[in-house]
């Protein structure tokens, strides 16, 4: 499959509903026209902030949870076991 690069032009429809094209586009050429919104819809900032607040609360809860009491020798044994476990 071959990709053919084609130029793209952006313009505005005039009050008489015409679109002026550059002179290098030949008469009879097939063109593609699509309407682009004049302004993008604003993202729903309230939902985004709510999701962030929930995530932040979960992170804070995880940090405030009581930590497991483990001795150095128990931690060393867990590390040794982890090192001996085959990696996927």
Secondary structure as UniProt FT lines:
FT   TURN            15..16
FT   TURN            23..24
FT   TURN            27..28
FT   HELIX           45..64
FT   HELIX           72..84
//
